[in-house]
Amino acid sequence: MRHAVRACMTAIALGAALVPAVADSRPGNWRELTVQYCTAFQAGMLCNRLKWRGDTETAFMAKHGFAPRGYPPQHEVTRVCISAMVGVEPENCEDAWRRFGCSGTEHARLIQENAATVADPILCRYD
């Protein structure tokens, strides 16, 4: 759990530095999208065989009109994101792949397999 919290705080800090503040344009299902995005993001950082593509955030923002990272620490989006990230543990990696991988059942293509750790990885791009 400590690793998840540490990675979570790093991700939020990096997101705040990389994503400029924008007017709030969250869609009605922002909470569900935030949980999916942040869970997949954390799994891509925590799970050795999974990877979060660097261009996923830009594509997600283009598709949904917002990105869950980059909000101030006390903002409700940040709180929902952190709660989702803290719930990701190494034993949840297969579940994250099933839900958010290239053929994901919940929100496909948020993560892919890691070419550095998987011999014949399944790769995809979020669109």
C-alpha positions as CSV (number, residue, x, y, z in Angstrom):
1,M,0.0,0.0,0.0
2,R,2.8,2.4,0.8
3,H,4.2,2.0,-2.8
4,A,0.7,2.9,-4.2
5,V,0.4,6.0,-2.1
6,R,3.9,7.1,-3.0
7,A,3.4,6.6,-6.7
8,C,0.0,8.2,-6.4
9,M,1.4,11.4,-4.9
10,T,4.2,11.5,-7.5
11,A,1.6,11.1,-10.3
12,I,-0.6,13.9,-8.9
13,A,2.4,16.2,-8.4
14,L,3.6,15.5,-12.0
15,G,0.1,16.0,-13.3
16,A,-0.2,19.4,-11.6
17,A,3.1,20.5,-13.1
18,L,2.3,19.2,-16.6
19,V,-1.4,20.1,-17.1
20,P,-2.3,23.8,-17.2
21,A,-5.3,25.0,-15.2
22,V,-8.3,25.3,-17.5
23,A,-11.9,26.3,-17.1
24,D,-13.9,23.4,-15.6
25,S,-15.4,21.6,-18.6
26,R,-16.0,18.2,-17.0
27,P,-18.6,16.0,-18.6
28,G,-21.6,14.7,-16.6
29,N,-19.8,11.3,-16.1
30,W,-16.6,12.9,-14.9
31,R,-16.4,10.9,-11.7
32,E,-16.6,7.5,-13.5
33,L,-14.1,8.7,-16.1
34,T,-11.8,9.9,-13.3
35,V,-11.9,6.6,-11.5
36,Q,-11.2,4.7,-14.7
37,Y,-8.4,7.0,-15.8
38,C,-6.6,7.2,-12.4
39,T,-6.9,3.5,-11.7
40,A,-5.4,2.7,-15.2
41,F,-2.7,5.4,-14.7
42,Q,-1.7,3.9,-11.4
43,A,-1.7,0.4,-12.7
44,G,0.5,1.5,-15.6
45,M,3.0,2.9,-13.1
46,L,2.8,0.1,-10.5
47,C,2.4,-3.1,-12.6
48,N,5.6,-4.3,-14.1
49,R,4.0,-5.7,-17.2
50,L,1.7,-2.7,-17.9
51,K,2.5,0.7,-19.3
52,W,0.7,4.0,-19.5
53,R,1.5,5.7,-22.9
54,G,2.7,9.3,-22.6
55,D,0.2,10.5,-25.2
56,T,-2.9,8.9,-23.5
57,E,-3.6,12.0,-21.4
58,T,-3.7,14.3,-24.4
59,A,-6.0,11.9,-26.3
60,F,-8.2,11.4,-23.3
61,M,-8.5,15.2,-22.9
62,A,-9.4,15.6,-26.6
63,K,-12.1,12.9,-26.4
64,H,-13.6,13.9,-23.0
65,G,-12.9,17.6,-22.7
66,F,-10.9,17.2,-19.4
67,A,-8.1,15.3,-17.9
68,P,-8.3,14.1,-14.2
69,R,-4.8,15.2,-13.3
70,G,-3.7,18.8,-12.8
71,Y,-6.4,20.0,-10.4
72,P,-5.4,21.6,-7.1
73,P,-4.9,19.2,-4.2
74,Q,-8.2,19.9,-2.5
75,H,-10.3,19.8,-5.6
76,E,-13.0,17.0,-5.8
77,V,-11.4,15.6,-9.0
78,T,-8.1,15.2,-7.2
79,R,-9.7,13.5,-4.3
80,V,-11.6,11.1,-6.5
81,C,-8.4,10.4,-8.5
82,I,-6.3,9.8,-5.3
83,S,-9.0,7.4,-3.9
84,A,-8.9,5.4,-7.1
85,M,-5.1,5.3,-7.3
86,V,-4.7,4.2,-3.6
87,G,-6.9,1.2,-4.4
88,V,-4.5,-0.3,-7.0
89,E,-2.2,-2.9,-5.6
90,P,0.2,-5.3,-7.4
91,E,-2.3,-8.1,-7.0
92,N,-4.8,-6.0,-9.0
93,C,-2.7,-5.9,-12.2
94,E,-4.5,-8.6,-14.1
95,D,-7.8,-7.0,-13.2
96,A,-6.6,-3.6,-14.4
97,W,-5.4,-5.2,-17.7
98,R,-8.8,-6.9,-18.2
99,R,-10.7,-3.6,-17.5
100,F,-8.4,-1.0,-19.1
101,G,-6.0,-2.8,-21.4
102,C,-6.1,-2.9,-25.2
103,S,-9.3,-4.9,-25.3
104,G,-10.6,-3.7,-22.0
105,T,-14.1,-4.4,-20.8
106,E,-14.6,-1.1,-19.0
107,H,-12.5,1.6,-20.7
108,A,-10.3,0.0,-23.4
109,R,-6.8,1.3,-24.4
110,L,-6.0,3.3,-21.3
111,I,-3.0,1.0,-20.8
112,Q,-0.9,-1.4,-22.8
113,E,1.6,-4.1,-22.1
114,N,5.1,-3.0,-21.4
115,A,7.5,-3.8,-24.3
116,A,10.4,-3.7,-21.9
117,T,9.1,-6.5,-19.7
118,V,6.8,-8.6,-21.9
119,A,8.3,-10.7,-24.7
120,D,5.5,-10.3,-27.2
121,P,3.5,-7.3,-25.8
122,I,0.0,-6.3,-26.9
123,L,0.3,-2.6,-27.8
124,C,-2.4,0.0,-28.5
125,R,-3.1,3.7,-28.6
126,Y,-5.9,5.5,-26.9
127,D,-8.3,7.2,-29.3
